[in-house]
Amino acid sequence: MSADLRQAQGRPKVLFLCTGNSARSQMAEAWLRKLGGDRFEAYSAGTDPKGVNPLTIEVLREAGVDIPHATSKHFKQYFGHVVFHYLITVCAEADAACPVNFPGVRHRFKWSFDDPAAATGTREEKLAVFRRVRDEIKGKIEEFLASQASASHAKART
């Protein structure tokens, strides 16, 4: 067992998992990095990585979040090697495909967002879906951060 698996060190690690690691999980990772500052280490992966969708990069850039060097990763590159405090699946398919016992995970959440990569229509219609999902994910990250801050304050009082 690696040292990482024996004991998680430093900031809590969060893994966002979706199917292709092309849009939703990339957005969640990027938003947590931007909004969470140095409170968390954010990662993303997929059960069947497809490459980062260029529209993901575009709509995040519009919102002031730059991820030009993002790459799609398979969750197995972390499985058994990195201890995550939080595993957050952002689609039902990834939740079903992810092992129930992900080594070291302390908290597992299921967030479900539409897959913007599956959007059809004109470029503008697709962008509208990407923007909507981007904003929904940002809102969920803000809720997550607020809940973590509340939990930390409550814990400090006990």
C-alpha positions as CSV (number, residue, x, y, z in Angstrom):
1,M,0.0,0.0,0.0
2,S,1.4,3.4,-1.0
3,A,2.0,6.2,1.5
4,D,-0.9,8.1,-0.1
5,L,-3.3,5.3,0.6
6,R,-2.1,4.8,4.2
7,Q,-2.7,8.4,5.1
8,A,-4.1,11.4,3.2
9,Q,-2.0,14.5,3.8
10,G,-2.7,18.2,3.5
11,R,-5.8,19.6,1.9
12,P,-8.9,17.4,1.3
13,K,-8.8,15.9,-2.2
14,V,-11.9,15.9,-4.3
15,L,-12.4,13.6,-7.4
16,F,-15.1,14.6,-9.9
17,L,-16.1,11.6,-12.0
18,C,-18.1,11.4,-15.2
19,T,-18.2,9.2,-18.2
20,G,-15.9,10.9,-20.8
21,N,-14.1,13.4,-18.6
22,S,-14.8,15.8,-21.4
23,A,-17.2,18.4,-19.9
24,R,-19.0,18.0,-16.6
25,S,-16.2,16.7,-14.4
26,Q,-13.7,19.1,-16.1
27,M,-16.1,22.0,-15.3
28,A,-16.5,20.8,-11.7
29,E,-12.7,20.5,-11.2
30,A,-12.1,23.9,-12.7
31,W,-14.8,25.6,-10.6
32,L,-13.6,24.0,-7.4
33,R,-10.0,25.2,-8.1
34,K,-11.3,28.7,-8.9
35,L,-13.8,29.1,-6.1
36,G,-12.3,26.9,-3.4
37,G,-8.9,28.5,-3.6
38,D,-6.4,26.6,-1.6
39,R,-8.9,24.8,0.6
40,F,-9.1,21.7,-1.6
41,E,-7.2,19.7,-4.2
42,A,-9.4,19.1,-7.2
43,Y,-9.2,16.3,-9.7
44,S,-11.4,14.9,-12.5
45,A,-11.5,11.7,-14.3
46,G,-13.8,9.5,-16.5
47,T,-14.9,5.9,-16.7
48,D,-14.3,6.1,-20.5
49,P,-12.2,9.2,-21.2
50,K,-13.0,11.0,-24.5
51,G,-10.7,14.0,-24.5
52,V,-11.7,17.5,-23.3
53,N,-14.5,19.0,-25.5
54,P,-13.4,22.3,-27.0
55,L,-16.7,23.9,-26.0
56,T,-15.9,23.1,-22.4
57,I,-12.8,25.1,-22.6
58,E,-14.6,27.9,-24.5
59,V,-17.5,28.3,-22.0
60,L,-15.2,28.2,-19.0
61,R,-13.0,30.8,-20.5
62,E,-16.1,33.0,-21.0
63,A,-16.7,32.7,-17.3
64,G,-13.1,33.6,-16.4
65,V,-11.8,30.1,-15.8
66,D,-8.9,29.0,-18.0
67,I,-8.1,25.3,-18.5
68,P,-6.1,25.2,-21.7
69,H,-3.9,22.3,-20.6
70,A,-6.7,20.1,-19.2
71,T,-6.6,16.4,-20.3
72,S,-9.0,13.5,-20.0
73,K,-7.9,10.9,-17.5
74,H,-9.2,7.5,-16.6
75,F,-10.2,7.0,-12.9
76,K,-8.0,4.0,-12.7
77,Q,-4.9,6.2,-12.8
78,Y,-6.0,7.3,-9.3
79,F,-7.6,4.1,-8.0
80,G,-5.5,2.7,-5.2
81,H,-2.9,5.5,-5.6
82,V,-4.5,8.7,-4.3
83,V,-6.8,9.0,-1.2
84,F,-9.8,11.2,-1.9
85,H,-11.8,12.7,0.9
86,Y,-14.6,13.2,-1.6
87,L,-15.7,11.3,-4.7
88,I,-18.4,13.2,-6.5
89,T,-20.0,11.6,-9.6
90,V,-21.6,14.1,-11.9
91,C,-23.7,11.6,-13.9
92,A,-25.6,8.4,-13.2
93,E,-23.6,6.4,-15.7
94,A,-20.3,7.2,-13.9
95,D,-21.8,6.5,-10.6
96,A,-22.9,3.0,-11.8
97,A,-19.5,2.3,-13.4
98,C,-17.4,3.5,-10.5
99,P,-16.4,0.8,-8.0
100,V,-18.4,1.0,-4.8
101,N,-15.4,0.7,-2.7
102,F,-13.0,3.4,-4.0
103,P,-10.0,3.1,-1.7
104,G,-9.9,5.8,1.0
105,V,-13.0,7.7,0.0
106,R,-14.6,9.2,3.1
107,H,-17.6,10.9,1.4
108,R,-19.3,10.0,-1.8
109,F,-21.9,12.3,-3.5
110,K,-24.1,11.9,-6.6
111,W,-24.7,15.0,-8.6
112,S,-26.4,14.6,-11.9
113,F,-26.1,17.1,-14.7
114,D,-27.1,16.8,-18.3
115,D,-24.3,15.9,-20.7
116,P,-23.5,19.0,-22.7
117,A,-21.4,16.9,-25.0
118,A,-24.5,15.1,-26.1
119,A,-26.2,18.4,-27.2
120,T,-27.4,18.6,-30.8
121,G,-28.3,21.5,-33.0
122,T,-26.3,24.5,-34.2
123,R,-23.1,25.7,-32.6
124,E,-25.1,28.3,-30.7
125,E,-27.6,25.8,-29.4
126,K,-24.8,23.5,-28.2
127,L,-23.1,26.5,-26.6
128,A,-26.3,27.3,-24.8
129,V,-26.4,23.8,-23.3
130,F,-22.7,24.0,-22.3
131,R,-23.3,27.4,-20.6
132,R,-26.4,26.2,-18.7
133,V,-24.5,23.1,-17.4
134,R,-21.4,25.2,-16.6
135,D,-23.6,27.5,-14.5
136,E,-25.5,24.7,-12.8
137,I,-22.1,23.1,-11.8
138,K,-20.8,26.4,-10.5
139,G,-23.9,26.7,-8.3
140,K,-23.4,23.2,-6.9
141,I,-19.8,23.9,-6.2
142,E,-20.8,27.1,-4.3
143,E,-23.3,25.0,-2.3
144,F,-20.6,22.4,-1.6
145,L,-18.2,25.1,-0.4
146,A,-20.8,26.7,1.8
147,S,-21.7,23.3,3.4
148,Q,-18.0,22.6,4.0
149,A,-17.5,25.9,5.6
150,S,-20.6,25.4,7.9
151,A,-19.3,21.9,8.8
152,S,-15.9,23.3,9.7
153,H,-17.4,26.0,11.9
154,A,-19.6,23.5,13.7
155,K,-16.7,21.1,14.2
156,A,-14.5,24.0,15.6
157,R,-17.2,24.8,18.2
158,T,-17.2,21.2,19.6
